[in-house]
Amino acid sequence: MKMKQLLALTLASLALAATMAGCSNSGAGESSSASNPSSSAGQNRLEQIKQAGKIVFVTSPDYAPYEFIDLDKMGQGDDQYVGADIELAKYIAQELGVELEIHPMDFDSVLASVTENKCDMAISGIASKPERAEKMDFSTPYKNKQENSQGIMIRKEDSGIYTSVETVNKPEVKVGAQNGSIQMEGAQQMLPDSNIVPIAKLGDGILQLQSGKIDALVISTTTGQGYCDSYPELMMADIPWDLFSDGSAVAIPKGNPELLEEINRIIGDVKEQGLYEKWLEEAQVLAAQQKEE
């Protein structure tokens, strides 16, 4: 069972790398606006999306249960990407009456794709923060602020060593955190004396923690607990961690008020119907089943 789980994690990371490479070769991340030369110059982005018949969506699908790869559908194009955030993206596209075009990439590339106007929207557990809002626009949160939403994952064998922030915040302790994420920011703020190791893909961070290449991994508690349930040698450390998320929002390139207004309207519908909670529950079940197989 353990070997199969490790193989699944490795395959998921390889699949993400492969899809990213494929996207790079085919010009992925090019927005509907940029890829539709027939659009009239006077059209706003929402009109361009509708004329193109698609909305270009970027995400980092290594963050179960929010966005991840269904190993049973690996290699099946956009169908392989699942999770609550993916369902939200599908719902937005459906409400706009267009196709959803998914481009997977590392989390820091997701942010860059938005700021560089190479996509129409990004949904990937992105927290709306003032410094980010200078370079991109955010919807109203579709997932509200949560306390105790971030934590530190360690190996169980080290539970007697890492018992406080002070025990982790040392130069000899290697702490992994995903590039460009709120977890990276938290590590830099709260663990400035530790040896912070940037992680491109979350699956790589799990593998590095298991193999001893890093000593700890800053991670969302929901995602982290899911991994710990599948890999009993890992655990979420019992360490008070005052890093709270303000919730997650859809990010879009700046200066597109019509698109932002429409996305906010759709998110309002999602909240009113309780759809995101339903999608999240379904994704948690799928993620758990996938890790047990």
C-alpha positions as CSV (number, residue, x, y, z in Angstrom):
1,M,0.0,0.0,0.0
2,K,2.7,2.5,1.0
3,M,4.7,1.8,-2.2
4,K,1.6,2.3,-4.3
5,Q,0.8,5.6,-2.6
6,L,4.4,6.8,-3.2
7,L,4.1,5.8,-6.8
8,A,0.8,7.7,-7.1
9,L,2.4,10.8,-5.6
10,T,5.4,10.5,-8.0
11,L,3.2,10.0,-11.0
12,A,1.0,13.0,-10.1
13,S,4.1,15.2,-9.9
14,L,5.4,13.8,-13.2
15,A,2.0,14.3,-14.8
16,L,2.0,17.9,-13.7
17,A,5.5,18.4,-15.1
18,A,4.5,16.7,-18.4
19,T,1.4,18.8,-18.8
20,M,3.3,22.0,-18.0
21,A,5.9,21.1,-20.6
22,G,3.2,20.4,-23.2
23,C,1.6,23.7,-22.4
24,S,4.9,25.5,-22.8
25,N,5.3,24.0,-26.2
26,S,1.8,24.9,-27.4
27,G,1.7,28.5,-26.1
28,A,-0.4,27.7,-23.0
29,G,-1.6,30.5,-20.8
30,E,-2.5,32.7,-23.8
31,S,-5.7,34.5,-22.9
32,S,-8.8,34.6,-25.0
33,S,-8.1,38.3,-25.6
34,A,-4.6,37.7,-26.8
35,S,-5.4,34.6,-28.8
36,N,-8.3,36.1,-30.7
37,P,-7.0,38.5,-33.4
38,S,-10.4,39.0,-34.8
39,S,-11.6,40.7,-31.6
40,S,-12.4,44.3,-32.2
41,A,-10.2,46.8,-30.4
42,G,-13.2,48.3,-28.6
43,Q,-14.3,45.1,-26.9
44,N,-13.8,44.6,-23.2
45,R,-12.3,41.3,-22.0
46,L,-15.7,39.8,-21.1
47,E,-16.9,40.4,-24.7
48,Q,-13.7,39.0,-26.1
49,I,-14.1,35.8,-24.0
50,K,-17.6,35.3,-25.2
51,Q,-16.6,35.9,-28.8
52,A,-13.7,33.5,-28.5
53,G,-16.1,30.9,-26.9
54,K,-13.6,30.1,-24.2
55,I,-12.1,31.3,-21.0
56,V,-8.4,30.6,-20.4
57,F,-8.0,29.4,-16.8
58,V,-4.7,28.7,-15.0
59,T,-4.2,26.7,-11.8
60,S,-1.6,24.7,-9.9
61,P,-3.2,21.2,-9.6
62,D,-1.2,19.8,-6.7
63,Y,-3.4,21.1,-3.9
64,A,-6.0,18.4,-3.0
65,P,-8.9,18.7,-2.4
66,Y,-9.0,22.1,-4.1
67,E,-7.2,21.3,-7.4
68,F,-5.4,18.1,-8.2
69,I,-5.0,15.3,-10.8
70,D,-7.4,12.3,-10.8
71,L,-5.0,9.5,-11.4
72,D,-7.7,7.4,-12.9
73,K,-8.1,10.0,-15.7
74,M,-4.5,10.9,-16.1
75,G,-3.7,11.9,-19.6
76,Q,-7.3,12.6,-20.5
77,G,-6.9,16.3,-21.1
78,D,-8.8,18.7,-19.0
79,D,-10.9,15.9,-17.5
80,Q,-8.0,14.8,-15.4
81,Y,-8.1,18.0,-13.3
82,V,-10.5,17.8,-10.4
83,G,-11.3,19.5,-7.1
84,A,-13.5,22.2,-5.6
85,D,-11.6,25.1,-7.3
86,I,-11.8,23.3,-10.7
87,E,-15.6,22.9,-10.2
88,L,-15.9,26.6,-9.5
89,A,-13.9,27.4,-12.7
90,K,-16.3,25.0,-14.7
91,Y,-19.3,26.8,-13.2
92,I,-18.0,30.2,-14.1
93,A,-17.4,29.1,-17.7
94,Q,-20.8,27.5,-17.8
95,E,-22.5,30.6,-16.6
96,L,-20.6,32.7,-19.2
97,G,-21.7,30.2,-21.9
98,V,-18.1,29.4,-23.0
99,E,-15.7,26.5,-22.8
100,L,-13.2,26.2,-20.0
101,E,-9.6,25.9,-21.2
102,I,-7.3,24.7,-18.4
103,H,-3.6,25.3,-18.3
104,P,-1.7,23.7,-15.3
105,M,1.5,25.3,-14.0
106,D,3.5,25.9,-10.8
107,F,1.8,28.3,-8.3
108,D,4.3,31.1,-8.9
109,S,3.7,30.8,-12.6
110,V,0.0,31.0,-12.0
111,L,0.5,34.4,-10.4
112,A,2.9,35.5,-13.2
113,S,0.4,34.5,-15.8
114,V,-2.2,36.8,-14.3
115,T,0.1,39.8,-13.9
116,E,1.5,39.3,-17.4
117,N,-2.0,39.2,-18.9
118,K,-1.5,35.6,-20.3
119,C,-4.8,34.2,-19.0
120,D,-8.4,35.3,-18.3
121,M,-8.6,34.0,-14.7
122,A,-6.7,32.0,-12.0
123,I,-8.3,29.9,-9.3
124,S,-5.7,28.1,-7.1
125,G,-6.3,28.9,-3.5
126,I,-5.1,32.4,-4.1
127,A,-5.4,34.8,-1.1
128,S,-6.3,38.4,-1.9
129,K,-3.5,40.5,-0.4
130,P,-2.7,44.2,-0.8
131,E,0.7,43.6,-2.6
132,R,-0.9,41.2,-5.0
133,A,-3.8,43.6,-5.6
134,E,-1.4,46.1,-7.0
135,K,-0.7,43.8,-9.9
136,M,-4.0,41.9,-10.4
137,D,-7.7,42.2,-9.5
138,F,-9.6,39.9,-7.1
139,S,-13.1,38.8,-6.9
140,T,-15.1,38.6,-3.7
141,P,-13.8,35.6,-1.7
142,Y,-15.4,32.3,-2.7
143,K,-13.9,30.6,0.4
144,N,-14.0,32.7,3.5
145,K,-11.3,33.5,6.0
146,Q,-10.3,30.5,8.2
147,E,-8.4,30.4,11.5
148,N,-5.8,27.7,12.0
149,S,-5.8,27.2,8.2
150,Q,-2.1,26.8,7.9
151,G,0.4,24.6,9.7
152,I,3.7,22.7,9.7
153,M,4.0,19.1,8.5
154,I,6.9,17.0,9.9
155,R,7.9,13.3,10.1
156,K,6.4,11.6,13.1
157,E,9.8,10.4,14.2
158,D,10.7,14.1,14.7
159,S,7.7,14.9,16.8
160,G,9.8,15.2,19.9
161,I,12.2,17.6,18.2
162,Y,9.9,20.1,16.6
163,T,7.6,21.2,19.3
164,S,7.5,25.0,18.9
165,V,8.2,27.7,16.3
166,E,11.5,28.2,18.1
167,T,12.6,24.6,17.5
168,V,11.9,24.9,13.8
169,N,13.3,28.4,13.4
170,K,17.0,27.4,13.3
171,P,19.6,27.6,10.5
172,E,20.1,23.8,10.4
173,V,16.4,23.1,9.9
174,K,15.3,22.9,6.3
175,V,11.7,24.2,5.8
176,G,9.9,23.7,2.5
177,A,7.2,26.1,1.2
178,Q,5.6,26.5,-2.2
179,N,6.9,29.3,-4.3
180,G,4.8,32.4,-4.3
181,S,2.3,31.1,-1.8
182,I,1.0,32.4,1.5
183,Q,2.8,29.5,3.1
184,M,6.1,30.8,1.7
185,E,5.3,34.3,3.0
186,G,4.5,32.8,6.4
187,A,7.7,30.8,6.5
188,Q,9.7,33.9,5.7
189,Q,7.9,35.9,8.4
190,M,7.8,33.4,11.2
191,L,10.8,31.3,10.5
192,P,13.4,33.8,9.3
193,D,16.4,31.9,10.8
194,S,15.5,28.6,9.3
195,N,16.8,27.3,6.0
196,I,13.8,27.9,3.7
197,V,13.7,25.7,0.7
198,P,11.4,26.8,-2.2
199,I,9.1,24.1,-3.5
200,A,7.7,24.3,-7.1
201,K,5.1,21.5,-6.8
202,L,3.5,20.5,-3.5
203,G,3.9,16.8,-4.3
204,D,7.7,17.3,-4.6
205,G,7.6,18.9,-1.1
206,I,5.9,15.8,0.3
207,L,8.5,13.5,-1.3
208,Q,11.3,15.6,0.0
209,L,9.9,15.5,3.5
210,Q,9.5,11.8,3.4
211,S,13.1,11.3,2.1
212,G,14.6,13.6,4.6
213,K,15.7,16.3,2.1
214,I,13.7,18.8,4.1
215,D,12.7,18.7,7.8
216,A,9.4,20.4,7.7
217,L,6.8,21.7,5.2
218,V,4.5,24.7,5.6
219,I,1.2,23.7,4.2
220,S,-2.6,24.3,4.4
221,T,-4.0,22.2,7.3
222,T,-6.8,20.7,5.2
223,T,-4.4,19.6,2.4
224,G,-1.7,18.6,4.9
225,Q,-4.1,16.4,6.9
226,G,-5.2,14.7,3.7
227,Y,-1.6,13.7,3.0
228,C,-1.0,12.6,6.6
229,D,-4.0,10.4,6.4
230,S,-2.4,8.6,3.5
231,Y,1.2,8.7,4.7
232,P,1.3,7.6,8.4
233,E,4.9,8.5,8.7
234,L,3.9,12.2,8.4
235,M,2.0,14.4,10.8
236,M,0.9,18.0,11.3
237,A,3.0,19.3,14.1
238,D,1.3,20.5,17.3
239,I,2.8,24.0,16.9
240,P,0.7,27.2,17.3
241,W,0.9,28.9,14.0
242,D,-0.5,32.4,13.8
243,L,-0.8,32.5,10.0
244,F,-4.4,32.9,9.0
245,S,-5.7,33.0,5.4
246,D,-8.1,35.8,4.5
247,G,-9.9,33.4,2.2
248,S,-9.5,32.5,-1.5
249,A,-10.5,34.6,-4.5
250,V,-10.5,34.5,-8.3
251,A,-7.6,36.5,-9.7
252,I,-7.9,38.2,-13.1
253,P,-5.6,40.7,-15.0
254,K,-6.1,44.2,-13.9
255,G,-8.4,46.6,-15.5
256,N,-11.3,44.4,-16.5
257,P,-14.3,45.6,-14.5
258,E,-16.9,44.0,-16.6
259,L,-15.4,40.5,-16.2
260,L,-14.8,41.1,-12.5
261,E,-18.5,42.1,-12.0
262,E,-19.7,39.0,-13.8
263,I,-17.5,36.7,-11.8
264,N,-18.6,38.3,-8.6
265,R,-22.2,37.8,-9.6
266,I,-21.5,34.1,-10.3
267,I,-19.7,33.7,-7.0
268,G,-22.7,35.2,-5.2
269,D,-24.9,32.5,-6.8
270,V,-22.4,29.8,-5.7
271,K,-22.5,31.1,-2.1
272,E,-26.3,31.4,-2.1
273,Q,-26.7,27.8,-3.3
274,G,-23.9,26.4,-1.0
275,L,-22.2,24.9,-4.1
276,Y,-18.6,25.3,-3.1
277,E,-19.1,23.4,0.2
278,K,-20.7,20.6,-1.8
279,W,-17.9,20.5,-4.3
280,L,-15.3,20.5,-1.5
281,E,-17.0,17.6,0.2
282,E,-17.0,15.6,-3.0
283,A,-13.4,16.4,-3.7
284,Q,-12.4,15.3,-0.2
285,V,-14.0,12.0,-0.8
286,L,-12.3,11.6,-4.2
287,A,-8.9,12.6,-2.8
288,A,-9.3,10.1,0.1
289,Q,-10.3,7.3,-2.3
290,Q,-7.4,8.0,-4.6
291,K,-4.9,7.8,-1.8
292,E,-6.3,4.5,-0.5
293,E,-6.1,2.8,-3.9
